[in-house]
Amino acid sequence: MPWPLTATQQALRETASSFAMSELTAIAEECDREAAIPSELIERFHATGLPTLFLESGQDDDFVTNACIVAEELSYACAALASYLMLPVFFNRIVLSYLKGDDRAAFLSACLASPVVTSFAASEARAGSDMLALETSATKTATGYRLTGRKEYSSNLRQAQYVIVVARTAASGERASDALSWFLVPTDSPGLRLGERWPTFGLRAIDVSPVELTDVEVPSSRLLGEPGRGLVMMGHSLAQSRTGIAALGVGVARRARDLVIEHGRRRQLYGDKLNRMQDYRFRTADMEKNIAAARALIWVAARATDRGEDAGKESSIAKLFASEMVMNVTTAASGMFGSMGYTGQTQVEKLVRDARHVGIVEGTDPTHKEIIFANMLRRGAY
Ligand SMILES: Cc1cc2nc3c(=O)[nH]c(=O)nc-3n(C[C@H](O)[C@H](O)[C@H](O)COP(=O)(O)OP(=O)(O)OC[C@H]3O[C@@H](n4cnc5c(N)ncnc54)[C@H](O)[C@@H]3O)c2cc1C
């Protein structure tokens, strides 16, 4: 750890790790094979008290740091199940930070009583990295907004009760930075229809699907934040969940490293243990170095966010580094297992597949390079 965990953080880590080992490890392979998640899993996670702990913001609650600690532990067992359980933690917290009055009270009590899955729908077929190309429209009505358009990739949609939809409140095609707004939409709203789930080569267990919106009515109270602030909110709010995605990458890389250590102890080559070969030891040491660096960058970003500082640059650095790190570690691990690492006889093959999403979800690597560069010009370099 870059700095010592507080007693609360240690307890969180132990609870998350024990849940991961007892509930996730046993089902991870089957969930991956069947592309499905048992419906009771989220209830069990709710029963640990972890998701409700993160709902309310308090002074010094260290939300992002603590959520990253939990995400990493869950991801050590399975990145797909960790995404399924932790993405709603980030999104529900975001919703609560923007909802007001009775809507907020009702949402909070629903989240406290039982699991609430909220998805996030920004990406469209022609607007992934380029958010200002987004076409889903939100037209003002007498009571709120009417949403129409199609979102291409949203995680957990089939399990979700709510989806945060990013839509255009400005004229079609306008590329101004105040063109977008966020809306909280119940998934059973008239006019909302889920498309066919995408098959994915990694994170197979979670559902990534399109969603069609046809004249979906949303009351003004379900507009999250100020109209036209959607792009800025992507920067601020997603700095939190983006750091969480980086933490998922560290969990995956740690698992690959541990499998490599175990394999090096058991596998015999040229009459000796594989880990007697210097190259094997050095490659394992490199993994450890890069995992430690990724975690330190995540903690720097998380701490800055928790302190209310502008952490756009730090969270992009953490996500970019974790994305490259987890691909390097899992690819190296696959090679160190020889053919076994390619054939699916070990967990390493799944880890390579799961690692890939870290560099795509919540912004591809070049997007984060752009953010880092823009921040260097604006805030200066280190
Ligand atoms: C498993 C999974 C889960 C997802 N979950 C969600 C979700 O819950 N909600 C949601 O809204 N979206 C989700 N997405 C979508 C994801 O966020 C987008 O796919 C991602 O932002 C990239 O957008 P794109 O696919 O349109 O790629 P494009 O934007 O078309 O990118 C194409 C290529 O251009 C590169 N590129 C981008 N910008 C630059 C640049 N400035 N310079 C040079 N090259 C560049 C990219 O790296 C990529 O190689 C998910 C995707 C996956 C795979």
The ligand as a Gaussian input file, in Angstrom:
#p B3LYP/6-31G(d) Opt

LIG

0 1
 C      -17.528000      -4.021000     -21.685000
 C      -17.982000      -2.651000     -22.017000
 C      -18.843000      -1.974000     -21.163000
 C      -19.277000      -0.676000     -21.481000
 N      -20.154000      -0.053000     -20.634000
 C      -20.614000       1.182000     -20.966000
 C      -21.567000       1.820000     -20.131000
 O      -21.993000       1.286000     -19.094000
 N      -22.050000       3.028000     -20.515000
 C      -21.609000       3.657000     -21.652000
 O      -22.067000       4.768000     -21.942000
 N      -20.686000       3.078000     -22.455000
 C      -20.178000       1.859000     -22.140000
 N      -19.251000       1.255000     -22.951000
 C      -18.799000       1.935000     -24.166000
 C      -17.404000       2.532000     -24.043000
 O      -17.336000       3.522000     -23.044000
 C      -17.029000       3.107000     -25.421000
 O      -17.036000       2.011000     -26.312000
 C      -15.691000       3.782000     -25.411000
 O      -15.810000       5.052000     -24.805000
 C      -15.084000       3.939000     -26.820000
 O      -16.013000       4.460000     -27.708000
 P      -16.175000       3.795000     -29.160000
 O      -16.428000       2.350000     -28.971000
 O      -17.201000       4.584000     -29.885000
 O      -14.781000       3.935000     -29.843000
 P      -14.280000       5.206000     -30.753000
 O      -14.557000       6.422000     -29.979000
 O      -14.889000       5.081000     -32.102000
 O      -12.761000       4.911000     -30.826000
 C      -12.151000       4.275000     -31.980000
 C      -10.656000       4.300000     -31.841000
 O      -10.219000       5.648000     -31.798000
 C       -9.309000       5.826000     -30.731000
 N       -9.340000       7.222000     -30.269000
 C      -10.291000       7.828000     -29.537000
 N       -9.960000       9.100000     -29.276000
 C       -8.758000       9.328000     -29.889000
 C       -7.890000      10.431000     -29.994000
 N       -8.193000      11.592000     -29.418000
 N       -6.742000      10.276000     -30.683000
 C       -6.430000       9.096000     -31.269000
 N       -7.226000       8.003000     -31.198000
 C       -8.367000       8.111000     -30.521000
 C       -9.812000       4.851000     -29.685000
 O       -8.794000       4.514000     -28.744000
 C      -10.176000       3.655000     -30.526000
 O       -9.019000       2.910000     -30.776000
 C      -18.819000      -0.035000     -22.666000
 C      -17.928000      -0.723000     -23.508000
 C      -17.522000      -2.003000     -23.207000
 C      -16.596000      -2.709000     -24.153000

